[in-house]
Amino acid sequence: MSSTEVGLVGPGAAAHGECKGALSPTRRRSTRPDRFGGAANVRSRRMVAAAVIVSVAAAVQGAPNIVPDPPSISAKSYILMDGQTRTILAERDSEQPLPPASLTKIMTSFVAAAELSAGRIALDDQVPISVKAWRTSGSKMFVREGTEVALGDLLRGIVVVSGNDASVAVAEYIAGAEDAFADMMNLHAKDLGMTGTRFVNSSGLPDDGHYSSAKDMAILSAALIERFPDHYRMYSERSFQFGEIERPQLNRNRLLWRDKSVDGVKTGMTEAAGFCLVASALREGTRLIAAVMGADNDEDRLRDTQKLLAYGFRYFETHDLYSAGEPLATPRVWYGTVDEVAVGIDETIRITVPRGRYDDLNAVLDIPDDIEAPIAAGDSLGVVRVTLDDEILAERSLLAQTAVAEVGFFSRRGDDLERFFGGLFGDSDDADESVADP
């Protein structure tokens, strides 16, 4: 039986050229019983796997691909994550629960962005300022009790100038009370898989029951960027001037001035939390997110974050391998009105690998050779698996891209005969199950 070759599609192909070739197919067996036979006719179904090296001409050849250990970081905990693939590139104690200080406001703005997206609030809504919001201590936007402020201005007060007063005002407007808003924050955290986080307020002011982790903050920031890109643009604004304040207040994320590839995210500082920073940078299509918590001072958190981003961009790269909706194979269909059906994936496969290791990626399709009609569009008919050094980096279901109707009784006989004689004279059950060398 012939195997199906899979070449690169999407941006990865354009950037890196054509596939060099394919490996001999891996053969795997399925033990699904024959649908039209009895127990005596139950037999092993061989799985056809097209093993493909996703290989291209490397930009630099000859030197070994060495990835050094991560840089020395002074903060209590940190993480470096690819913001698109969620691949962790470096970390230390990244799941340790710590006071997040004003990193909390990333979730406050996330909830607001979700409510905006759902149409339950609008940027031009006039938000009443309560006594509680006005009196909230710490960093301020300087709203006044008894006034009304546009929601859009309050969100800039949260994101750009880290206003605790703005955070409380928005929380009360959305949920009626800050503790009810904290419940919403925790529900979103659970939905995002932030397993080491619990919020009790919207600002990040100290509370023993209020904590998060560097990993959770990176997960949250990645989700914010992915789901609400228009809202996220606010995080790159360097200053915001409100009301009667004589001069604009500056964004506390000084990396916005130091590194033009940095476009967010947020600083935080309390005595209990130390100096914290989540930063995101985009270079040549790769987005990295670095989170440091518990640094000793502002300069340390900036230096730590810069070191992590420099390490990530120097030693890793991200590629789109296969695009959603593109046909990756056309396996044989039995008892159908057509003989083949195109299969593909519903989500682009994006991979982060050490720089220079793109040539070493392997992609394998596992598709059974006993696919039978009827087939509905979206039915899973196999898997595509991408590996590096035998480690699975991505695995997606191969979905039928079109429906295939079942033929009538008499039309089935031809397929029955073909399958019968194929079983008699086809490859033996002892077919080689190893992947041949390229």
N, C-alpha and C positions, 0 to 999 in steps of 0.2 A: 504494500500500500504506500502511495506517495505521501510525503509530508508537505505541510503548508509553510512557506517561508513568510516571516513577518519582518518587514523593514521599518525603519524609523519613520514616524509621521510627525507633523507639527513643527514647532520652532526648533526642536532638537535636530531634526533632519537638515533644516536650512543652515543651521550653525555648524554642523559637524560633518556633513556629506553623506554619502551612501553607505549602506551596509556592505561589508566585505564578503559576506557569505553566510552559510548556515552549517550547523553541525548535523551529523546523522541523527535521525529521529530517535528520541527515547520511546520505548514501548512500555505501556503500563496496561494492566488488565482490569476489566470491569466484570463483576460477577452478577450483573443484573440478569434475571431469567428472560428467556425468549418469550415475547408477548403472545405469540400464536402457538407455542408448543407446550407439551406437558412436562412433567418432572424429568423424563428421560431426555428431553431436548434442551434442558438447562445447560448452558455452557459458558465458558469464560468469554467475555467480550474484550478484545484488546483495545487499550486506549492509545490513540495516536497523539503523540506529543511532538510538535515541531520545535526543536531546540535551536534557538537562533542567538548567535553572539551579536549583541548590539555594538558593533565595532566601527571605528572611524579613524581617519588619520589624525594622530595627536598633533597638537600645536607645537609641542616641544618633546623631542625624543632623545633617548640615550640616558638621561639622568633618572635615577631611581625615584619612585613616588613615595617620599618619606613625609609623614605627618608627625610633627613633634608633639610633645605634651602641651596642654594648654598653658598660657602664661600664668605667672604668679599673681594671685588676686588677694587683696587684703580684706575685702568684705567678708562678713560672716557666711554668707551663702551667695551663690550666683548660678546663672544658667545662660548658655548661648544656644539659641534655637533657630532653625530655618523657619521663617514665618509662613511659608507656603506648604512645605511638606511636614512640618512639625518635628523634623529630625533634630535630636539633641546632639549638638556638636561638642559641647563641653559643659561640665556642671560640677558643683561641690555643695553638698547638703542642700540641694535645690528644693527638696520637699519639706524642709524644716519649717514648722509654723513660727512665724515671727510677726511683730507689729508692722503693718504695712504703711503706717502714716498716710500721707496724701496720695499714695498709689491707689488707695481706696477709690479716689475720684475717677479712676479709669472705669470702674464698674458703675459709678453714679452716672457718668455720661453714657455708658453702654446702655443702661436701662432707659435713659431719656431718648437715645437714638432708636431703640426698639419701639418705644411708644410713638415717636415721630413717624417711623416707618409704618406702623399700624394705623396711623391716622387719628389716634386718640388725642394728640396734642399738636400744636403748630408753633413754629418759631415766633410768630407775631402775637401769640397769646400774651396777655398782660397778667403777670403773676403777682399776687399780693405778698408783701413782705411782712412777716409776723414779728412779734417781739422776740421770740426765740431765735429766729434767723438773724435779726439785727444784733442780738447780744452774744451770738456764738463767738468764742474766742479764737485766737490764732490768726492765720493769714486771712485777709479780707478783700472783698471786692468793694466794700464800703457802700452797701445798700442801706436805705433808711427805713425804719419801721413805719408802717402806715402808708407807704407808697406802693406803686405797681411798676414792675420792670418787665420788659419784653423777655420772653423765654430765651430768645437767641442771644441776648446780652448776658443773661445769667449763665448760659452754657459756656460762653467765652470767659465769664468770671470763674467758672469751675476749671476749665481746661487750661487757659492761658495764665491766669494769675493765682490759681489754686485757692479761690475764695471759699472758706468754710461757711460764710454767711450765704453765699449763692447756692452751695450744696444743700443746706437745710431748706432754703426757700423752694428749690426744685423738688426735693423729696416730699415736702408737704403738699406742693401743688399736684404732683402725680399720684401720691398714695393717701393723702389726707393727714398723715403724721409720719415722722421720721422713722419710728420703729416699724410701721407697716411697710415703708419703703425698703427698710433693711430686709424684711421678709422677701420682697421682690428680688432684691440683690442676691440673696441666698438661693432662690429658685433658679435664677439665671446661672449662678455659679455651678449648681448641681447639673444643669443642662449642658454646660460646657465641659464638665468633667474636672472641675476644680475641687479635688477631693480634700485638700488641706486648707480650706478657707471657711471662715465664718465672719459675717459682717453684723455689727450691731448699730452702726451709724453710717451716714452718707459722706462724712468728711474725713474720717481717719483719725480723729482725736482719740487719745489713748483710752483703752478699755481692756480689761483682762480677757474678756470674751471675744475680742475683735482681733483676728489674725489672718494671715495668708502666707504664701510661700513664693519664692522666686519663680518656681515652675508654674504655679497657678497664674501669676501675674503675666508671664510670657504667653500662656495659653489664652488668657483674656485679651491681651493686646493683639495677638494674631487674629482672634475672632472679630475684634472690633474693626481691624483694618480690612478684613475679608468681607464682612457683612455690611459695614456702613462706611464705605470709602469717602463719601461726601462729608459725612460728619468727621471722619478722621482728619481731613485736611485742616480742620481747626487747630489740631495739635502742632502744626508747623508754624503757626502765627507767633511772631516774636514779641508782640506787645499788644496791650488792650487798654484803652482809655474810656473810663465810664464817668458819666455825670459831671460833677463839679471838680473832680480831681484835676489838678493843674497839669500834670505830666502823665504820659502813659505808664502803666505798670509793665515791667518786663517779664517775659516767660522765664521761669527759673531753670529750664533745661538749657544750659549754656552750650551744649553740643550743637544746638541749632546754629550757632555762630562758628563753632570750631570745625564742623564737618558738614559740607554741603550735601552729602548723601543722607544725613540724618533728617527725618521729617516728623519725629515725635519720640517718646511718648510723654513721660511724666516723672517729676521728682517727688520726693517725700522726705520729711524730717521731723522727728520728735526726739526727745531725750531717750525714750524707751526704744525707739526704732533705729536710732542712728540716722545716717544719711543713705537714702535709697534712690534708685533710678532705674527706670525701664526706658530703653532707647531702641528705636527701630531705624534701620538704614536700608536703602535700596540702591544697588549697584549692578548695572548690566543685567537687569531682570531678576537678580537674586535678592531676596529680602531676608535680612537677619534681625533677630530680636535678642537683645542682651538685657538681663535683669540682675542688678546687684542690690543686696539688702544688708544693712548693718555696717556700712563703711564708717570710718572715723570722722571724716570731714567731706566737704563739698569737692575739694580737689581730688581726693582719693576716689570718690565714686565716679567722677568724670574720667580719671585716668584708668580705672579698672574697666569701665565700659568701653573706652576707646581701645584698650588692649584686646578685649574680647572680640570686638567687631573687626579689628585689623587681622586677628588670628583667623576668624571665620572666613573672611573674604580672600585671604591669601591661600588657605589650604583646602577650601571646599568650593564646590560649584553645584548648581542646580540645573537640571535638564528636563524638558518636557519630552517624554518618549513616545507616547501614543495618545492621540486626541479622542475625546468623547465623540461618538457617532461615526467614527471612521471604521470601515470594515477591516477586520484583521485576518479573517479566514472565511472560506465558504465550504463548510463540511457537507458530506453526502447526507441526504435525507431519504429514508425509506417510506414507501406507501404515501408519498405526497404528490400533489399536483405539479410540483417542480422537483428537480433532483438535488438542488442545493439551496442552502440558506446562508445569507451573510450574517456573521456574528461580530460584535464589537463591544466596547465598554461604554458605560454611561457617565464616566468621570475620567478626565485626563489623568494619565499616570505621570506624575512629576517626581523626580528622584534627586536626592542630594547625595553626592559621593565625594570622596577625597579628590582634589584636583589632580587630573592626569589619569584617573582610573576609569574614565568613561569607556575606554576600549575594552575593559574587562567585564563589563556588564553582560549577563546572559538573560535572554527572554525565552520562555517556554510556553507553548500552548498545549493544554491538556484537553482533548476533545474526544468523546467516545465515538466509536465507529458504528454504533447501533442506534443513531438518532432516528426516531420514527414520528411521522405526522399523526395527529394534528399538532401544530406548533403555534403558539400565540406569540405575537411580538412582545419582546421583553422576557421570554422564558430563558432560564439559565441553561446553557448547553456546554459548559466547560469552564475552564479558568485560564487566565494568562498570569504567569508568575515571573517576576524579575528578581534575579539574584546577583550577588557579588561575593565571591569567595565562599559559595555555598550558603550564605546568609540571605534569607528572603527579605527583600526590600519593599516589595509591593506585590499584592495578589488581588486580582479583580475577577469577577464573574464575566464570562463571555455571554452576551445576551443576543437572542435572535432579533435582528433588525426589521424583519417582516414576518407576517403570519404565513403559515403553510397549511392548506386544507388537506384533509385525508381523501384519497381516491376511493372508488367503489370496490366491491368484492372482486370482480373479474380483473380489474387493473392491478390488484395486489399480487396476483399469481406470478407475474413476471418478476417482481422483486423477491417473492418467496424462492423462485428457482435460482435467481442470481445469488442470493444469500446462501442457499443450500450448496451450490457448486463452488462458491467462494470458500465455504467452510471445508469442502473436501480437498480443494487444490490450492488453497491460499497458504500464507505463511504458517509454519508450525507454531504450536503453543510455546515452543522453546526458543522463541525469537530472542535475540540479544536485548537485554533490558538496560544496558549501559549507554552512556552518552559518549560517542566517539570523540577522539581528539580532533581539533580543527585542522 
